[in-house]
Amino acid sequence: MKTRRKDYMDEPLLRAFSRLRRESTSALTILTWNVEQGTRVEAIVEALRGPLRADVCALQEVDRYTRRSGYKALPDKFARNLDVDYVFGAEFEELAQGGAFDLPLHGQMILSRLPILHTRILRFRHQPHNWGGWWKPRLTFFQPRRGGRMALVAELQWGESNLVLYNTHLEGQASDHDRALQISEILDDLGSRYPAGTPIIIAGDFNTKEGPRSEVIRLLQAAAFIDVLETATGAFYTSPKSEQKLDRMFVRGLPSHDARIHPVEISGHFPVTSIISMVRNGKLKTDSSLAEEINREEGEKHEG
């Protein structure tokens, strides 16, 4: 059955492909990556199976049934090959990428080895760039679109706690202040929905061309979010073309360490990973206590 426009505008697509036994762990690897339409799907899957293997992946610019990706359901292909569950949220219907089979969609997806409890689309009220103007020819070069920037939100079950992930792509064809207005909508949303102390991750392509001076970063830091890239190793930027840090990951209510920017030449963006650890007994674990626990758990596995 073909996707209806009202469905993709409001409801994310959630599917389960995992056949693995889910194990509770006190540390998770989180990845964010703009895969640039995901057209190099085999290379992306190979990387996510190997050096970039993560427990939760926030991907941006994923295509579904577009001409440029061979009219494939790329979210299904990613999840099946990685044996994980996923949720996909469409930012846009790509008006120049259609075929006869289904709506050509483009947006964010979350791949998860944790149970996905609840998902939704937070479509921004502030849309500073008109992607679908009446004056735009329906030709690939002009990239005509219907829809708007948004955040894909997922609540994941992590042991006895819930972990909230906002996977977003802020508007690149706008000012830093416009992007700050969009991130403010995320902060307003989480402030009204989740109690203080809820572990929250905001990740994605932030288009922070202004670097640490960005109003986007200052707003997140003022809301007690920590930028994992402050201590990241690896490459110094996530966009090899502009040599800027456009892709970011912010965490609140949980400790993170071992953040890395991986210089893999698969898309126009480098992926970012970080390890986060669980909060227990109301205390955040330090890097040293986390390392001790991981070593202890590994020792117990070998003894068993």
C-alpha positions as CSV (number, residue, x, y, z in Angstrom):
1,M,0.0,0.0,0.0
2,K,1.4,3.4,-1.0
3,T,2.3,5.9,1.7
4,R,-0.2,8.7,2.1
5,R,1.1,12.2,2.5
6,K,-0.8,12.8,5.8
7,D,1.0,9.7,7.2
8,Y,4.5,10.8,6.6
9,M,3.9,14.3,7.8
10,D,2.7,13.2,11.2
11,E,3.7,9.6,11.9
12,P,7.1,8.0,11.9
13,L,7.5,4.5,10.4
14,L,8.6,1.9,13.0
15,R,9.7,-1.6,12.1
16,A,11.4,-4.4,14.0
17,F,14.0,-6.6,12.4
18,S,16.2,-7.6,15.3
19,R,16.4,-11.3,16.1
20,L,19.1,-10.9,18.7
21,R,18.6,-11.5,22.4
22,R,18.6,-8.1,24.0
23,E,21.1,-7.7,26.9
24,S,21.1,-5.0,29.4
25,T,24.4,-3.1,29.5
26,S,25.6,-0.1,31.5
27,A,27.4,1.5,28.6
28,L,26.2,2.3,25.1
29,T,27.9,3.5,22.0
30,I,25.9,6.2,20.3
31,L,26.5,7.3,16.7
32,T,25.3,10.3,14.6
33,W,26.0,10.5,10.9
34,N,24.7,12.4,7.9
35,V,24.8,9.7,5.3
36,E,24.0,12.1,2.4
37,Q,20.9,10.3,1.0
38,G,22.4,6.9,1.9
39,T,23.0,6.1,-1.8
40,R,26.3,4.3,-0.9
41,V,24.3,1.8,1.2
42,E,26.6,-1.1,1.0
43,A,29.6,0.9,2.2
44,I,27.5,2.4,5.0
45,V,26.3,-1.0,6.2
46,E,29.8,-2.4,6.1
47,A,31.1,0.5,8.2
48,L,28.2,0.1,10.7
49,R,28.9,-3.6,11.0
50,G,32.6,-3.1,11.7
51,P,34.5,0.0,12.9
52,L,31.4,2.1,13.4
53,R,29.3,-0.5,15.2
54,A,27.0,1.2,17.7
55,D,24.1,0.4,19.9
56,V,22.1,3.3,18.7
57,C,22.6,5.2,15.4
58,A,21.0,8.6,14.5
59,L,21.2,8.9,10.7
60,Q,20.3,12.0,8.7
61,E,19.5,12.4,5.0
62,V,18.2,8.8,4.5
63,D,16.2,8.2,1.3
64,R,13.2,6.0,0.8
65,Y,12.0,5.1,-2.7
66,T,13.8,7.9,-4.5
67,R,15.2,7.8,-8.0
68,R,18.7,8.6,-6.9
69,S,18.8,5.6,-4.6
70,G,17.3,3.2,-7.1
71,Y,13.8,3.4,-5.6
72,K,14.9,1.3,-2.7
73,A,13.5,1.3,0.9
74,L,16.9,2.2,2.4
75,P,15.6,2.2,6.0
76,D,14.5,-1.4,5.6
77,K,17.8,-2.3,4.0
78,F,19.9,-0.8,6.7
79,A,18.0,-2.5,9.5
80,R,17.8,-5.9,7.9
81,N,21.5,-6.0,7.2
82,L,22.4,-4.8,10.7
83,D,19.7,-7.0,12.4
84,V,18.3,-4.1,14.4
85,D,15.0,-2.2,14.8
86,Y,14.4,1.2,13.3
87,V,12.2,4.2,13.1
88,F,12.1,6.5,10.1
89,G,10.7,10.0,10.0
90,A,10.3,11.9,6.7
91,E,11.4,15.5,6.5
92,F,10.5,15.9,2.9
93,E,8.7,14.4,0.0
94,E,11.3,14.8,-2.9
95,L,9.1,16.1,-5.7
96,A,11.7,15.5,-8.4
97,Q,12.7,12.0,-7.3
98,G,9.4,10.1,-7.7
99,G,8.5,6.9,-9.5
100,A,5.4,4.8,-9.8
101,F,5.8,2.7,-6.7
102,D,5.6,5.0,-3.6
103,L,6.2,8.5,-2.4
104,P,9.9,9.5,-2.6
105,L,10.8,10.5,1.0
106,H,14.0,11.8,2.6
107,G,14.6,12.2,6.4
108,Q,16.0,10.9,9.6
109,M,16.2,7.4,11.0
110,I,17.2,5.8,14.3
111,L,18.7,2.3,14.3
112,S,18.5,0.7,17.8
113,R,19.7,-2.5,19.6
114,L,17.5,-1.3,22.5
115,P,13.7,-1.7,22.5
116,I,12.0,1.3,20.9
117,L,9.1,2.2,23.2
118,H,7.6,5.3,21.6
119,T,8.4,7.6,18.7
120,R,7.1,10.8,17.2
121,I,7.9,13.6,14.8
122,L,8.5,17.1,16.1
123,R,8.1,19.2,13.0
124,F,9.5,22.7,13.6
125,R,7.1,25.6,13.4
126,H,10.0,27.8,12.3
127,Q,10.8,26.9,8.7
128,P,13.0,29.8,7.4
129,H,13.7,28.3,3.9
130,N,11.0,27.6,1.4
131,W,12.0,24.3,-0.3
132,G,8.8,23.9,-2.2
133,G,8.0,27.3,-3.7
134,W,5.5,27.4,-6.5
135,W,8.2,28.9,-8.7
136,K,10.5,25.9,-8.4
137,P,10.6,23.7,-11.5
138,R,10.1,20.0,-10.6
139,L,13.6,19.2,-11.7
140,T,16.3,17.5,-9.7
141,F,18.7,20.4,-9.9
142,F,16.3,22.8,-8.1
143,Q,15.6,20.2,-5.3
144,P,11.8,20.9,-4.9
145,R,10.4,19.4,-1.7
146,R,7.2,19.2,0.3
147,G,7.5,19.1,4.1
148,G,9.9,20.8,6.6
149,R,12.7,20.3,9.0
150,M,12.0,18.4,12.1
151,A,13.4,16.2,14.9
152,L,12.7,12.5,15.1
153,V,12.1,11.6,18.7
154,A,12.5,8.1,20.2
155,E,12.1,6.8,23.7
156,L,14.3,3.7,24.2
157,Q,14.3,1.2,27.0
158,W,17.7,1.0,28.7
159,G,17.6,-1.4,31.6
160,E,15.1,-0.1,34.0
161,S,15.3,3.5,32.6
162,N,14.2,5.3,29.5
163,L,16.6,7.1,27.2
164,V,15.3,9.9,25.0
165,L,16.9,10.7,21.7
166,Y,16.2,13.7,19.4
167,N,17.6,13.1,16.0
168,T,17.6,16.4,14.1
169,H,18.8,18.2,11.0
170,L,18.7,22.0,11.4
171,E,18.2,24.1,8.4
172,G,21.4,24.7,6.4
173,Q,19.9,27.3,4.1
174,A,19.3,29.8,6.9
175,S,21.1,31.9,9.5
176,D,22.5,30.7,12.8
177,H,19.7,32.6,14.6
178,D,17.1,30.6,12.6
179,R,18.7,27.4,13.6
180,A,18.7,28.6,17.2
181,L,15.0,29.1,17.0
182,Q,14.6,25.5,15.8
183,I,16.8,24.1,18.6
184,S,14.7,26.2,21.1
185,E,11.6,24.2,19.9
186,I,13.4,21.0,20.9
187,L,14.3,22.5,24.3
188,D,10.7,23.6,24.9
189,D,9.4,20.2,23.9
190,L,11.6,18.2,26.2
191,G,11.1,20.7,29.0
192,S,7.3,20.2,28.8
193,R,7.4,16.4,28.4
194,Y,10.2,14.9,30.5
195,P,11.0,15.3,34.2
196,A,14.3,16.7,35.4
197,G,17.0,14.0,35.4
198,T,15.7,12.1,32.3
199,P,18.7,11.0,30.2
200,I,18.4,12.9,26.9
201,I,20.6,13.0,23.8
202,I,20.2,15.6,21.0
203,A,22.2,14.6,17.9
204,G,22.4,15.2,14.2
205,D,23.4,17.7,11.6
206,F,23.3,21.1,13.3
207,N,24.9,23.0,10.5
208,T,26.9,25.0,13.1
209,K,29.0,26.9,10.7
210,E,29.8,29.5,13.4
211,G,31.7,27.0,15.5
212,P,31.6,27.5,19.3
213,R,30.2,31.0,18.8
214,S,27.0,29.5,17.5
215,E,23.8,30.5,19.3
216,V,22.7,26.9,18.9
217,I,25.6,25.7,21.0
218,R,25.1,28.4,23.6
219,L,21.4,27.6,24.1
220,L,22.2,23.9,24.6
221,Q,24.9,24.6,27.1
222,A,22.7,27.0,29.0
223,A,20.2,24.1,29.2
224,A,22.9,21.9,30.9
225,F,23.7,19.9,27.8
226,I,27.3,18.8,27.3
227,D,28.9,18.8,23.8
228,V,30.7,15.5,23.5
229,L,33.0,17.0,20.8
230,E,34.7,19.2,23.4
231,T,36.9,16.3,24.2
232,A,36.7,14.4,20.9
233,T,39.6,12.6,19.2
234,G,40.1,11.8,15.6
235,A,39.4,14.4,12.9
236,F,39.0,18.0,13.8
237,Y,35.9,18.6,11.7
238,T,32.9,16.6,10.5
239,S,32.5,18.2,7.1
240,P,35.6,17.6,5.0
241,K,34.4,20.1,2.3
242,S,34.1,23.0,4.7
243,E,36.4,21.8,7.4
244,Q,33.8,22.7,10.0
245,K,32.0,20.8,12.8
246,L,28.5,20.7,11.5
247,D,27.5,17.4,13.1
248,R,27.2,17.2,16.9
249,M,26.0,15.2,19.9
250,F,24.8,16.8,23.1
251,V,24.0,14.8,26.3
252,R,22.2,15.6,29.5
253,G,21.7,13.6,32.6
254,L,24.3,11.0,31.8
255,P,28.1,10.9,31.5
256,S,29.9,10.4,28.2
257,H,33.4,9.7,27.2
258,D,35.6,8.5,24.3
259,A,33.9,10.8,21.8
260,R,35.4,10.4,18.3
261,I,35.1,11.9,14.8
262,H,35.8,9.2,12.3
263,P,37.3,10.3,9.0
264,V,35.6,7.8,6.7
265,E,35.2,8.9,3.1
266,I,31.7,7.5,2.5
267,S,29.5,10.5,2.6
268,G,30.1,14.3,2.7
269,H,30.1,14.1,6.5
270,F,32.2,12.2,9.1
271,P,30.3,10.2,11.7
272,V,30.6,11.0,15.4
273,T,30.5,8.4,18.2
274,S,30.5,8.6,22.0
275,I,30.1,6.1,24.8
276,I,27.5,6.9,27.4
277,S,27.0,5.2,30.8
278,M,24.0,4.6,32.9
279,V,23.0,6.6,36.0
280,R,22.5,4.5,39.1
281,N,21.5,5.4,42.6
282,G,21.1,9.1,41.5
283,K,24.8,9.4,40.8
284,L,26.6,10.0,37.5
285,K,29.5,7.6,37.0
286,T,32.9,9.1,36.4
287,D,35.1,7.8,33.5
288,S,37.2,5.8,36.0
289,S,34.2,4.2,37.7
290,L,32.7,3.4,34.3
291,A,36.0,1.8,33.1
292,E,36.1,-0.3,36.3
293,E,32.5,-1.5,35.8
294,I,33.1,-2.4,32.1
295,N,36.2,-4.3,33.1
296,R,34.3,-6.1,35.8
297,E,31.5,-7.1,33.4
298,E,33.9,-8.3,30.8
299,G,35.7,-10.4,33.5
300,E,32.4,-11.9,34.5
301,K,31.6,-12.8,30.9
302,H,34.9,-14.6,30.5
303,E,34.5,-16.5,33.8
304,G,31.0,-17.6,32.7
